[in-house]
Amino acid sequence: MKISKKSQREARQLFRNCQSNGLLDENRVRQTVALLVEKKPRGYAGILSRMHRLVKLDLEQHAARVESATPLAEDVQAELQKRLEGVYGTGLTIAFSVNPALLGGLRIRVGSDLYDGSVKNRLEKLEQNF
C-alpha cells in the first residue's frame, strides 16, 4: 500500500508524541491507535501502517539477543548489560541464550546491529580466505 507523505508525516508526529524521556510509552501508543481507529481521519489506514512500522523498529532497537556457547555467569551478564546500555541507552531488554554451535565467544544482536565474536564465525572467515 502506498502511503502519502502527509500520512507519513502525521504518523511520525504521533510516534514522537508517544515517547516520554526518549522511550516509547506503550499506553500512549494504545491510546493513540484507539483514537485513530475511533475518529478514522482521512488516510488513517496509512497512518496506522506507518505507526506499526515505527513501533516495530523501535522495539527491535531496544531489544538485544546475546548468544554464547556456554551459559554466562551472572556477573558477566550484568557487565554485558551495563556496557550495552552504555552504547544503546536505557530501556534495553536483553535475552541471553545458549547456542553450542558457536563453539566459543559471543554473538550479540541489537536491532539491525550484529556483533559476532564467535569461534564459528572466525573459522568460517578463515575457510573463505583459503
Contacts in CASP RR format, 6 or more apart in sequence:
PFRMAT RR
TARGET T0000
AUTHOR 0000-0000-0000
METHOD contacts of the structure
MODEL  1
MKISKKSQREARQLFRNCQSNGLLDENRVRQTVALLVEKKPRGYAGILSR
MHRLVKLDLEQHAARVESATPLAEDVQAELQKRLEGVYGTGLTIAFSVNP
ALLGGLRIRVGSDLYDGSVKNRLEKLEQNF
1 45 0 8 1.000
1 46 0 8 1.000
1 49 0 8 1.000
3 11 0 8 1.000
3 46 0 8 1.000
3 49 0 8 1.000
3 50 0 8 1.000
4 43 0 8 1.000
4 46 0 8 1.000
7 43 0 8 1.000
7 46 0 8 1.000
7 47 0 8 1.000
7 50 0 8 1.000
8 50 0 8 1.000
10 47 0 8 1.000
11 46 0 8 1.000
11 47 0 8 1.000
11 48 0 8 1.000
11 49 0 8 1.000
11 50 0 8 1.000
11 51 0 8 1.000
11 54 0 8 1.000
12 50 0 8 1.000
12 54 0 8 1.000
14 32 0 8 1.000
14 36 0 8 1.000
14 47 0 8 1.000
14 51 0 8 1.000
15 51 0 8 1.000
15 54 0 8 1.000
15 55 0 8 1.000
15 58 0 8 1.000
17 28 0 8 1.000
17 32 0 8 1.000
18 24 0 8 1.000
18 25 0 8 1.000
18 28 0 8 1.000
18 29 0 8 1.000
18 32 0 8 1.000
18 55 0 8 1.000
19 25 0 8 1.000
19 28 0 8 1.000
20 28 0 8 1.000
23 62 0 8 1.000
23 90 0 8 1.000
23 91 0 8 1.000
24 55 0 8 1.000
24 58 0 8 1.000
24 59 0 8 1.000
24 62 0 8 1.000
29 51 0 8 1.000
29 55 0 8 1.000
32 51 0 8 1.000
33 48 0 8 1.000
33 51 0 8 1.000
36 44 0 8 1.000
36 47 0 8 1.000
36 48 0 8 1.000
36 51 0 8 1.000
37 44 0 8 1.000
37 48 0 8 1.000
41 47 0 8 1.000
60 111 0 8 1.000
60 112 0 8 1.000
61 88 0 8 1.000
61 110 0 8 1.000
61 111 0 8 1.000
62 88 0 8 1.000
62 91 0 8 1.000
62 92 0 8 1.000
62 93 0 8 1.000
63 92 0 8 1.000
63 93 0 8 1.000
63 94 0 8 1.000
63 95 0 8 1.000
63 110 0 8 1.000
63 111 0 8 1.000
64 84 0 8 1.000
64 88 0 8 1.000
64 92 0 8 1.000
64 93 0 8 1.000
64 94 0 8 1.000
64 95 0 8 1.000
64 108 0 8 1.000
64 109 0 8 1.000
64 110 0 8 1.000
64 111 0 8 1.000
65 94 0 8 1.000
65 95 0 8 1.000
65 97 0 8 1.000
65 108 0 8 1.000
65 109 0 8 1.000
65 110 0 8 1.000
66 72 0 8 1.000
66 77 0 8 1.000
66 80 0 8 1.000
66 94 0 8 1.000
66 95 0 8 1.000
66 96 0 8 1.000
66 97 0 8 1.000
66 106 0 8 1.000
66 107 0 8 1.000
66 108 0 8 1.000
67 97 0 8 1.000
67 98 0 8 1.000
67 99 0 8 1.000
67 102 0 8 1.000
67 106 0 8 1.000
67 107 0 8 1.000
67 108 0 8 1.000
67 118 0 8 1.000
68 96 0 8 1.000
68 97 0 8 1.000
68 98 0 8 1.000
68 99 0 8 1.000
68 102 0 8 1.000
68 104 0 8 1.000
68 105 0 8 1.000
68 106 0 8 1.000
68 107 0 8 1.000
69 98 0 8 1.000
69 99 0 8 1.000
69 100 0 8 1.000
69 101 0 8 1.000
69 102 0 8 1.000
69 103 0 8 1.000
69 104 0 8 1.000
69 105 0 8 1.000
69 118 0 8 1.000
69 119 0 8 1.000
70 98 0 8 1.000
70 100 0 8 1.000
70 104 0 8 1.000
71 98 0 8 1.000
72 80 0 8 1.000
72 96 0 8 1.000
77 94 0 8 1.000
77 96 0 8 1.000
80 94 0 8 1.000
80 108 0 8 1.000
81 92 0 8 1.000
81 94 0 8 1.000
84 92 0 8 1.000
84 94 0 8 1.000
84 108 0 8 1.000
84 110 0 8 1.000
85 91 0 8 1.000
85 92 0 8 1.000
88 110 0 8 1.000
92 110 0 8 1.000
99 107 0 8 1.000
101 120 0 8 1.000
102 118 0 8 1.000
102 119 0 8 1.000
102 120 0 8 1.000
102 121 0 8 1.000
103 118 0 8 1.000
103 119 0 8 1.000
103 120 0 8 1.000
103 123 0 8 1.000
104 118 0 8 1.000
104 119 0 8 1.000
104 120 0 8 1.000
105 117 0 8 1.000
105 118 0 8 1.000
105 119 0 8 1.000
106 115 0 8 1.000
106 117 0 8 1.000
106 118 0 8 1.000
107 114 0 8 1.000
107 115 0 8 1.000
107 116 0 8 1.000
107 117 0 8 1.000
107 118 0 8 1.000
107 121 0 8 1.000
108 114 0 8 1.000
108 115 0 8 1.000
108 116 0 8 1.000
109 115 0 8 1.000
END
